[in-house]
Amino acid sequence: MSMDFELRQRGRAAIDFIGGMGMSFGRIGAKVNARLAETGLDQDANLADDLDQRQAQLEGALGPLRAFRVGNLLRDFYADEHGRACTLAWEELADELRPALEAADEGPTTLTLDPSMEQPDYWRKVDFHRTRGGWEGHPDMGMIHGELIHKRLVNRSYGGDIFGQRRRVLDELPRKDYARILELGTSTGHFTTQLQAAFPDAELHGCDISATLLKHARRVGNMGGHRWRLFQARAEATDQPDEHFDLVASYILLHELPADVTRAVFKEAFRVLKPGGDLLMSDVTPYRALDRLAQWRADYEGTHGGEPYWREAASLDLAEVAREAGFIDARSYGLEGGKYPWATYARKPR
């Protein structure tokens, strides 16, 4: 989707303020790292095996440090206010942009909603990313999340090109001739857009629990002139035909799910894939690929950032989960020798 719009002064200032907070984390982090070095807690050998014990150990050492407390305060403020700032920016523009959005509701992309779908507790009861009310917390959350939070804030605040990462992970796939693709966790269509670019001749299907986010993904598809087939469903229960797809893929979905649901998602992907079909799941770095200090940092960020299932997800061996579901040739690794994105590839046997 290409929406060219300028933020109003108040909304722009709110987003700039929240985004600018990230500039301070480097200096704060340097002071925290210095304290860890002083206490020897920057060395794995001095850190507890158990993650909860390690957390108590590190918080005991860092708690008196003012930089650590200030960093936590800023982190909490960012988590609580980033969605609010982007909502404010949108509401200043809503009347102006509404006609263009409504026009984009019509086009070649289709959306099938399921008003009878029961929203699972793992989704309904969570304000993911500490977004107030969760993904259905605002009737225009698709616009707010897809065009403001992601494009105007997250892509600026976090290292790396979050959209380029979505494109690069698709280079890991062994084929270019997928005829029918199913994306799990479509959200507002960022990964769908990259799937379209990588496989322009494929028939793209995408599902998500959130009707609000899917409605915006439909606009993205329509504004691009794409014939996406979007539908509301849980990734572990898509209600799609057996052996129907050549590729099942997701990007940054699994860390939003409890471990037992992730296992069910892999079984569902196996069911709907044709024999010989491919699976590609990209998500957060597993703890086994991190040293003990990095594990604690990731766990701490997840706990305080509105990610209730982060530890479960990061503790899974997704290649083994794939093998348990029946896949072969399963492997799980960081792209280009790095830690993120972390890709899991597997194939359904013929």
C-alpha positions in Angstrom: 0.0 0.0 0.0 1.3 3.5 -0.8 -0.4 6.2 1.2 1.3 9.5 0.9 0.1 11.7 3.8 1.7 14.2 6.1 1.1 14.0 9.8 -0.4 17.0 11.6 1.8 18.9 14.0 0.5 17.4 17.2 0.6 13.9 16.0 4.0 14.2 14.4 5.4 15.7 17.6 3.9 12.8 19.7 5.4 10.2 17.4 8.8 12.0 17.2 8.9 12.2 20.9 8.3 8.5 21.4 10.6 7.6 18.6 13.3 9.9 19.9 13.3 8.1 23.2 15.2 5.3 21.5 18.2 7.6 21.1 18.8 7.5 24.8 18.9 3.7 25.2 22.4 3.4 23.8 23.9 5.6 26.6 21.8 3.9 29.3 22.8 0.5 28.0 26.5 1.5 28.1 26.2 2.2 31.8 24.3 -1.0 32.5 27.0 -3.0 30.6 29.7 -1.3 32.7 28.0 -2.4 35.9 27.7 -5.9 34.6 31.4 -6.0 33.7 32.3 -4.7 37.2 30.3 -7.5 38.9 31.4 -10.2 36.5 27.8 -10.8 35.4 28.7 -10.3 31.8 30.2 -13.8 31.8 28.0 -16.9 31.3 30.0 -18.8 33.9 28.8 -16.4 36.6 25.2 -16.4 35.7 22.6 -18.9 37.0 21.4 -21.7 34.8 17.7 -21.1 35.7 16.3 -18.1 33.9 14.2 -17.0 36.9 17.1 -17.2 39.2 19.2 -15.4 36.7 16.7 -12.6 36.6 16.8 -12.2 40.4 20.6 -12.3 40.2 20.8 -9.5 37.6 18.1 -7.4 39.0 19.8 -7.6 42.4 23.0 -6.3 40.9 21.4 -3.7 38.6 18.6 -2.5 40.8 20.6 0.2 42.7 21.9 1.6 39.3 20.1 4.8 38.4 20.6 4.1 34.7 18.9 0.8 34.9 15.9 2.3 36.7 15.6 5.1 34.3 15.8 2.7 31.4 13.0 0.7 32.8 10.9 3.8 33.3 11.5 4.8 29.6 10.8 1.3 28.4 7.5 1.3 30.3 6.5 4.7 29.0 7.3 3.7 25.4 5.3 0.5 25.7 2.3 2.2 27.2 2.3 5.3 25.0 3.5 4.3 21.5 0.0 3.1 20.5 -1.6 6.1 22.1 0.7 8.5 20.2 -0.1 6.8 16.9 -3.8 6.8 17.6 -3.6 10.5 18.3 -1.8 11.1 15.0 -4.4 9.1 13.1 -7.4 10.8 14.7 -6.1 14.2 13.6 -6.1 12.8 10.0 -9.1 10.5 10.0 -11.7 12.8 8.4 -9.2 13.8 5.7 -8.1 10.2 4.8 -11.4 8.4 5.4 -12.7 8.8 1.8 -9.5 7.2 0.4 -9.7 4.3 2.8 -13.3 3.6 2.1 -12.6 3.7 -1.6 -9.9 1.0 -1.0 -12.4 -1.3 0.6 -13.5 -2.1 -3.0 -11.3 -4.0 -5.4 -9.9 -7.3 -6.5 -8.8 -8.5 -3.0 -11.6 -10.3 -1.2 -12.2 -10.7 2.6 -14.4 -13.3 4.2 -15.2 -12.6 7.9 -16.5 -15.2 10.3 -18.8 -13.5 12.8 -19.3 -16.8 14.6 -15.6 -17.5 15.2 -14.8 -17.9 18.8 -11.8 -15.8 19.8 -9.4 -17.9 21.8 -8.5 -16.8 25.3 -4.8 -16.6 24.4 -5.7 -13.8 22.0 -8.8 -12.2 23.4 -7.4 -11.6 26.9 -4.1 -10.1 25.9 -3.2 -6.5 25.0 -0.3 -7.5 22.7 2.6 -5.0 22.7 0.6 -3.3 25.5 -1.7 -1.9 22.9 -4.8 -0.8 24.8 -7.6 -3.1 24.0 -5.4 -5.4 21.8 -5.7 -5.6 18.1 -9.5 -4.8 18.3 -9.0 -1.9 20.7 -9.8 0.8 18.0 -12.0 0.5 14.9 -9.2 1.8 12.8 -6.4 -0.3 14.4 -5.4 -1.6 11.0 -4.5 1.8 9.8 -2.9 2.8 13.1 -0.9 -0.4 13.4 0.0 -0.9 9.8 0.7 2.7 8.6 1.7 4.5 11.7 3.1 2.2 14.4 5.0 0.0 11.9 6.0 2.5 9.2 6.4 5.7 11.2 7.7 4.3 14.5 8.9 0.7 14.7 10.9 0.8 11.5 12.7 3.9 12.9 13.1 2.7 16.5 14.4 -0.8 15.9 17.6 -1.8 14.1 17.3 -3.1 10.6 14.8 -2.7 7.8 11.8 -4.5 9.1 10.2 -4.6 5.6 13.4 -5.7 3.8 13.8 -8.5 6.4 10.4 -9.8 5.3 11.5 -9.8 1.7 15.0 -11.4 2.4 13.6 -14.4 4.3 11.7 -15.5 1.2 15.0 -16.0 -0.6 15.5 -19.1 1.7 12.8 -20.9 -0.2 13.9 -23.5 -2.8 11.2 -22.8 -5.4 9.8 -19.9 -7.4 6.8 -21.7 -8.8 4.4 -21.9 -5.9 0.9 -21.9 -7.4 -1.1 -21.4 -4.2 0.3 -19.9 -0.9 -1.3 -19.6 2.5 0.0 -17.0 4.9 -0.8 -17.4 8.6 -1.2 -14.3 10.7 -1.7 -11.8 7.8 -2.2 -8.8 10.1 -2.1 -5.6 7.9 -0.4 -7.2 4.9 3.2 -6.3 5.3 4.5 -9.9 4.7 1.7 -10.5 2.2 3.1 -7.6 0.1 6.5 -9.3 0.1 5.0 -12.7 -0.8 3.3 -10.9 -3.7 6.6 -9.4 -4.9 8.5 -12.7 -4.6 5.8 -14.9 -6.2 3.7 -12.6 -8.5 2.0 -15.4 -10.2 0.9 -17.3 -7.1 -2.6 -17.3 -5.7 -2.3 -15.7 -2.3 -4.5 -16.6 0.7 -4.1 -15.1 4.1 -5.8 -15.5 7.5 -5.8 -13.7 10.8 -8.0 -13.6 14.0 -8.4 -9.9 13.9 -11.1 -8.6 11.6 -9.9 -5.0 12.1 -6.4 -5.8 10.8 -7.7 -7.9 8.0 -9.9 -5.0 6.8 -6.8 -2.9 6.4 -4.9 -5.8 4.7 -7.8 -5.8 2.1 -7.1 -2.1 1.5 -3.4 -2.8 1.0 -4.3 -5.5 -1.5 -6.8 -3.4 -3.4 -4.5 -0.4 -3.6 -1.9 -2.6 -5.1 -4.3 -4.2 -7.5 -3.8 -7.6 -6.0 -6.2 -10.5 -6.0 -5.5 -11.7 -2.4 -8.0 -14.0 -0.8 -8.2 -13.0 2.9 -10.3 -14.8 5.5 -10.8 -14.7 9.3 -9.5 -17.8 11.0 -7.1 -19.0 13.7 -3.8 -20.3 12.3 -4.3 -23.6 14.1 -7.8 -24.1 12.6 -8.0 -22.6 9.1 -10.8 -24.8 7.8 -9.0 -25.0 4.5 -9.1 -28.2 2.4 -6.5 -30.9 2.9 -3.4 -30.8 0.7 -4.5 -27.6 -0.9 -1.4 -25.3 -0.8 2.2 -25.4 -2.2 3.6 -23.1 0.5 2.5 -22.2 4.1 4.4 -19.2 5.6 4.3 -16.8 8.4 6.4 -13.9 9.7 6.7 -12.9 13.4 3.4 -14.7 14.4 4.6 -17.6 16.6 5.9 -15.6 19.5 2.3 -14.3 20.0 1.1 -17.9 20.7 1.4 -20.4 23.6 3.7 -23.3 22.8 0.8 -25.8 22.5 -0.9 -23.6 19.9 2.3 -23.3 17.9 2.5 -27.1 17.8 -1.1 -27.1 16.6 -0.2 -24.5 13.9 2.5 -26.8 12.5 0.1 -29.7 12.4 -2.5 -27.6 10.6 0.2 -26.4 8.1 1.1 -30.1 7.4 -2.6 -30.9 6.8 -3.2 -28.2 4.3 0.1 -28.6 2.4 0.3 -30.7 -0.7 2.8 -33.5 -0.6 6.2 -31.9 -1.4 5.0 -28.5 -0.2 7.1 -26.2 1.8 6.8 -24.5 5.2 8.6 -21.3 6.1 8.1 -19.8 9.6 10.1 -16.7 10.6 10.1 -15.5 14.2 12.2 -14.4 17.2 15.6 -15.8 18.0 15.4 -19.0 20.2 17.2 -18.8 23.5 19.5 -21.7 22.6 21.1 -19.4 20.0 21.9 -16.7 22.7 24.3 -16.5 25.5 22.8 -16.3 29.0 23.0 -12.6 29.3 21.3 -12.1 25.9 18.6 -14.6 26.9 17.9 -12.6 30.0 17.7 -9.3 28.0 15.3 -10.8 25.5 13.2 -12.3 28.3 13.1 -9.1 30.2 12.1 -7.1 27.1 9.3 -9.6 26.4 8.0 -9.7 29.9 7.8 -5.9 30.2 6.8 -5.2 26.6 3.5 -7.0 26.4 4.7 -10.4 25.1 3.2 -13.0 27.5 4.3 -16.0 25.4 7.8 -14.9 24.5 9.6 -17.3 26.8 7.5 -20.2 25.6 8.1 -19.3 22.0 11.9 -18.7 22.4 12.3 -21.9 24.3 10.9 -24.1 21.4 13.0 -25.9 18.9 10.8 -25.2 15.9 12.7 -27.7 13.7 11.8 -30.4 16.1 8.2 -29.1 16.3 8.1 -29.4 12.5 9.5 -33.0 12.6 6.9 -33.9 15.3 4.2 -32.7 12.9 5.5 -35.0 10.1 7.8 -32.6 8.1 11.2 -33.6 6.8 14.3 -31.7 5.9 13.5 -29.4 8.9 16.1 -26.8 9.8 16.0 -23.7 12.0 18.6 -20.9 11.7 19.4 -17.2 11.6 19.6 -15.6 8.2 23.1 -14.9 6.9 24.6 -16.2 10.1 22.8 -13.6 12.2 20.3 -13.9 15.0 17.3 -12.3 13.3 15.2 -13.0 11.4 15.2 -16.6 12.6 13.8 -18.9 9.9 12.4 -22.4 10.2 12.1 -24.3 6.9 10.6 -27.8 6.4 9.0 -29.9 3.7 6.0 -32.2 3.6 7.2 -35.6 2.2 5.7 -36.8 -1.1 
